[in-house]
């Protein structure tokens, strides 16, 4: 079963909460202004903030001894990437993904293309 979170659904949900958000933002602006702090400057700094989503954060996880998957948990690195995209659609501050591929040997890693060393890179990672 697949579920696509489209832009119109997100926009409709955002419109529902817009009026209370505006009221709260104006109230915060007045409180900060009394302290000599410009709410718009803080807003611009917050909008510039970016973070990478760790790919291990989109699953229910487990331990080194066992996995504890739940319904809808991504089953592959590609499904994890899709889930990270959904997070980005919702918060718009996570343009990067910190990809975690479990395994300590080259044979334990899923194939996602040629390794950098085989492609002519001098990297030893």
C-alpha atoms as one frame of an Amber mdcrd trajectory, in Angstrom:
protein
   0.000   0.000   0.000   1.373   3.403  -0.974   0.454   6.808   0.384   1.443
  10.020  -1.338   1.402  13.226   0.686   0.654  15.829  -1.950   1.289  19.559
  -1.774  -2.429  20.459  -1.794  -3.120  18.308   1.267  -0.258  19.962   3.141
  -1.439  23.439   2.052  -5.023  22.698   3.170  -3.825  21.584   6.612  -1.596
  24.652   6.888  -4.509  26.957   5.987  -6.597  25.446   8.801  -4.068  26.514
  11.420  -3.021  29.805   9.860  -5.214  32.203  11.883  -4.162  30.903  15.330
  -0.541  30.865  14.146  -0.761  34.508  13.046  -2.221  35.487  16.431   0.526
  33.628  18.300   3.236  35.127  16.075   1.937  38.675  16.628   1.785  38.072
  20.383   5.353  36.736  20.384   6.457  39.748  18.332   5.020  42.130  20.934
   6.677  40.235  23.806  10.068  40.204  22.084   9.780  43.877  21.074   9.470
  44.810  24.769  12.871  43.138  25.222  14.390  44.892  22.208  14.373  41.773
  20.021  13.160  41.886  16.415  10.901  38.906  15.718  11.429  39.264  11.951
  15.204  38.959  12.344  14.729  35.813  14.413  12.309  34.471  11.828  14.860
  34.995   9.039  17.527  33.178  11.058  15.145  30.307  11.737  14.200  30.091
   8.053  17.895  29.863   7.112  18.447  26.940   9.507  18.922  23.595   7.760
  19.368  20.121   9.128  19.960  16.701   7.591  17.564  13.911   8.491  19.397
  10.763   9.603  18.082   7.882   7.500  17.995   5.655  10.590  15.460   8.085
  12.086  12.637   7.038   9.767  12.388   3.467  11.038  11.233   1.988  14.308
  14.683   0.561  14.821  16.104  -2.203  16.893  19.305  -3.219  18.591  22.458
  -4.990  17.500  20.690  -8.239  18.404  17.333  -7.861  16.648  15.108  -5.602
  14.587  11.663  -4.499  15.699   9.915  -3.370  12.507   6.494  -1.778  12.651
   3.774  -1.354  10.038   4.811   1.035   7.298   8.489   0.978   8.253  10.803
   1.417   5.271  12.247  -1.897   4.098  15.109  -0.586   1.977  17.454   2.364
   1.701  15.304   3.650  -1.155  12.143   3.622   0.981  14.097   5.438   3.699
  14.994   8.123   1.163  11.314   8.431   0.223  10.388   8.821   3.903  13.056
  11.515   4.337  11.462  13.318   1.390   8.109  13.284   3.216   9.780  14.846
   6.274  11.175  17.580   4.019   7.750  18.231   2.460   6.312  18.757   5.930
   8.982  20.913   7.578  10.949  22.415   4.648  14.121  22.688   6.716  15.614
  19.254   6.045  17.038  19.349   2.516  19.832  16.931   3.359  19.908  13.279
   4.317  22.554  11.720   6.504  22.547   8.240   4.993  23.280   5.365   7.332
  23.878   1.969   5.796  24.356  -0.679   8.484  27.096  -3.226   8.116  30.817
  -3.247   8.655  31.994  -5.074   5.572  31.726  -4.267   1.891  29.625  -7.395
   1.356  27.096  -6.309   4.013  26.240  -3.058   2.193  23.389  -2.879  -0.310
  24.463  -1.975  -3.814  23.769   1.689  -4.571  26.220   2.017  -7.434  29.981
   1.714  -7.798  32.158   2.450  -4.810  34.146   5.720  -4.999  37.442   3.832
  -5.072  36.324   1.740  -8.038  35.142   4.878  -9.845  38.650   6.359  -9.667
  38.373   8.385  -6.455  41.393   8.651  -4.215  39.157   8.570  -1.109  39.888
   5.815   1.394  36.486   6.006   3.094
